[in-house]
């Protein structure tokens, strides 16, 4: 790698991590990575390139493990390609920091690993998978996990990858994904909704002649069929999101600090007042620019952490692995950043989060986090 290129990548890396890079600089950063070897990228990176001494990512072994997994599972696609390079860059950066006794950790912080023997083997938990419960307004309940493909009830058909809804007679239904499950549903107008773990959507089996309205909890990604005469409206807590034919994600978990609506494509109006453009996120009366790949990482099969503390990280993990989490002692102040695949066993995820001055103990479906 030429010295000039190395200096430029180092500069762009710092701006990228500090979130001050312009869209053009971000594009240049990934373009330069695409034209260079990862080994060459490592050569000139030092701890001084990183903006926050309390930002933890992963140890060298962990980052290499993630990189290998990403390479093995890489598939074509815009979102997956972006995540591949982000993971590759993170792995290279962390490998360059090997031997510094701190991987984005304060030098005085202990860098231990998981408590030996606490989690693994039979005392482990599998990642979540597809599944949900469909509750009809007549009281009939169907568990999709165990139902065979085909017609489940009038207007409801289960296919290999989704629940299909199509009924001329309006009947309200609620689709619920418990912890450890996610589900795709195709509504009667052709709109697609993907439910993350611990979420729900209430909808009519057939939309009438007026507006198309649904109510959600948890996190749902929508791909809306455009119909200018029949606006699609999503009620999420105290927010009302009016869509004009677009793709967006709504995070409305009750245990999160606020409801967040992120627009990927098209245009939405929120609470009759705020208009979002692609790449923007609305929350509590504020609109800001965001990385839509990060907001929809769960759709691409990743946990995404961005300067998050341990309790924020564990809320995501608890939903996917169907856990209750408790804390003992004062948690360290470090922040987590990076991506971890959602198809790993719980023990593997916790191993990748190791080196943080925290021990983990699993008792049934209860995860106990202890400070050292």
Beta strands, then each sheet from edge to edge (+ up, - down):
strand 1: 55-56
strand 2: 129-130
strand 3: 133-136
strand 4: 141-143
strand 5: 150-153
strand 6: 156-158
strand 7: 163-165
strand 8: 172-177
strand 9: 181-186
strand 10: 192-195
strand 11: 199-204
strand 12: 212-223
strand 13: 232-236
strand 14: 239-243
strand 15: 247-252
strand 16: 260-265
strand 17: 268-270
strand 18: 274-276
strand 19: 280-283
strand 20: 286-289
strand 21: 302-308
strand 22: 324-328
strand 23: 335-341
strand 24: 358-363
strand 25: 366-371
sheet 1: 1+ 23+ 21-
sheet 2: 2+ 9+ 7+ 6- 5+
sheet 3: 2+ 9+ 10- 12+ 11- 8+ 3- 4+
sheet 4: 2+ 9+ 10- 12+ 13+ 14- 17+ 18-
sheet 5: 2+ 9+ 10- 12+ 15- 16+ 19- 20+
sheet 6: 22+ 25+ 24-
end
